[in-house]
């Protein structure tokens, strides 16, 4: 009986360590991807071993803390069963994939190549220069007003009567 108990202890300890190693790898990746110093998260857990084994949950928590000390992990036992949880994960993943497809379809036409962006820049600069020119201002699509600011107000009151600004809030 002692040998069987020892084998069960070794197997369950190894099982909790393997689960912790897998979870630690995922947590570490999330932390690195988000560029966080400290990750705080909740992990949903389910399964009869986690819920009913007298030491499994404690061993898992301890191993995760040891493997990723820079992560604060809260374990939240699932009450609705793994089938419902898997269905929920699948539904959320499906919804996110559809949203991504819709975003790409909507925004795809707005994506410009580097060559196109440089052309936009060139045209904008040409119109700004045309808008600043004395003879091109009226016909320019980008109206520009020359300004002659020597310095910005500093709160001393000296020469501040020379500064004023207005914004019309539109075209």
C-alpha positions in Angstrom: 0.0 0.0 0.0 2.9 2.4 0.8 4.5 1.7 -2.6 1.2 2.4 -4.4 0.8 5.7 -2.5 4.4 6.7 -3.3 3.8 6.0 -7.0 0.6 8.0 -7.0 2.4 10.9 -5.3 5.2 10.9 -7.9 2.8 10.7 -10.8 0.5 13.4 -9.5 3.5 15.7 -8.7 4.9 15.1 -12.1 1.5 15.9 -13.7 1.2 19.2 -11.8 4.8 20.1 -12.7 4.1 19.4 -16.4 0.9 21.5 -16.3 2.8 24.3 -14.5 5.6 24.2 -17.1 3.2 24.5 -19.9 1.3 27.3 -18.2 4.5 29.1 -17.3 5.6 29.1 -20.9 2.3 30.6 -22.1 2.4 33.2 -19.3 6.0 34.2 -20.0 5.2 34.6 -23.7 2.1 36.8 -22.9 4.3 38.9 -20.6 7.0 39.3 -23.2 4.5 40.1 -26.0 2.9 42.8 -23.9 6.3 44.1 -22.7 5.2 44.1 -19.1 7.4 44.0 -16.0 4.7 42.1 -14.1 1.8 40.2 -15.5 -1.4 39.9 -13.5 -3.9 37.4 -14.9 -6.6 34.9 -14.1 -6.5 31.3 -15.4 -9.7 29.3 -15.7 -9.1 25.7 -14.6 -11.3 22.6 -14.8 -11.0 18.9 -14.4 -11.6 16.3 -11.8 -7.9 15.9 -10.9 -7.6 19.7 -10.2 -10.8 19.8 -8.3 -10.7 16.5 -6.4 -7.0 15.6 -5.9 -6.1 16.7 -2.4 -2.6 18.2 -3.4 -2.8 18.9 -7.1 -4.1 22.5 -7.0 -1.6 23.5 -4.3 1.3 21.9 -6.2 0.3 23.5 -9.5 0.1 27.0 -7.9 3.4 26.6 -6.1 5.2 25.4 -9.3 3.7 28.2 -11.4 4.9 30.8 -8.8 8.4 29.2 -8.8 8.6 29.1 -12.6 7.3 32.6 -13.3 7.8 34.7 -10.2 7.1 37.9 -12.3 3.5 36.8 -12.9 0.6 37.1 -10.4 -1.7 34.3 -11.4 -5.2 33.8 -9.9 -6.7 30.4 -10.6 -10.5 30.3 -11.1 -12.1 26.9 -11.1 -14.7 26.4 -13.7 -18.1 25.4 -12.5 -19.8 24.6 -15.8 -17.6 21.7 -17.1 -14.9 21.6 -19.7 -17.3 20.9 -22.6 -19.0 24.3 -22.1 -15.6 26.0 -21.7 -14.3 24.5 -24.9 -17.5 25.5 -26.7 -17.1 29.1 -25.4 -13.4 29.3 -26.4 -14.3 28.0 -29.9 -17.2 30.5 -30.2 -15.0 33.5 -29.2 -12.2 32.4 -31.5 -14.7 32.1 -34.4 -16.1 35.6 -33.6 -12.7 37.1 -33.5 -11.7 35.5 -36.8 -14.8 36.9 -38.5 -14.2 40.4 -37.0 -10.6 40.3 -38.3 -11.9 39.3 -41.8 -14.4 42.2 -41.7 -11.7 44.6 -40.6 -9.3 43.5 -43.4 -12.1 43.7 -46.0 -13.1 47.2 -44.9 -9.6 48.6 -44.4 -7.8 46.7 -47.2 -8.5 49.4 -49.7 -6.9 52.0 -47.4 -3.5 50.2 -47.1 -0.9 52.1 -49.2 2.5 50.8 -50.4 5.6 52.7 -49.5 5.7 54.1 -53.1 2.1 55.4 -52.7 2.9 57.0 -49.4 5.9 58.8 -50.9 3.6 60.0 -53.7 1.1 61.4 -51.1 4.0 63.1 -49.3 5.3 64.6 -52.5 1.9 65.9 -53.5 1.2 67.3 -50.1 4.5 69.1 -50.0 3.9 70.6 -53.5 0.4 71.8 -52.5 1.7 73.3 -49.3 4.4 75.2 -51.2 1.8 76.3 -53.7 -0.4 77.4 -50.9 2.4 79.6 -49.5 3.3 81.1 -52.8 1.9 84.6 -53.5 0.5 83.7 -56.9 -0.6 80.1 -56.2 -2.4 80.6 -52.9 -5.9 81.1 -54.4 -5.8 78.0 -56.5 -4.0 75.8 -54.0 -5.9 72.9 -52.4 -4.0 73.4 -49.2 -4.2 77.0 -48.1 -1.2 78.1 -46.1 -0.5 81.3 -44.2 3.1 82.4 -43.6 3.9 83.1 -39.9 6.7 84.9 -38.4 7.0 83.8 -34.8 10.3 84.6 -33.2 9.6 82.9 -29.8 6.8 81.6 -27.8 5.2 83.3 -24.8 7.0 82.4 -21.5 4.6 84.0 -19.0 6.8 87.0 -18.2 4.4 89.4 -19.9 7.1 90.9 -22.0 6.2 91.1 -25.7 3.2 88.9 -25.1 0.9 91.5 -26.7 2.5 90.4 -30.0 1.0 86.9 -29.7 -2.5 85.8 -30.4 -4.2 82.9 -32.0 -7.5 81.8 -33.3 -8.9 78.5 -34.4 -12.1 78.2 -36.5 -12.6 74.6 -35.8 -13.1 73.5 -39.4 -12.7 74.4 -43.0 
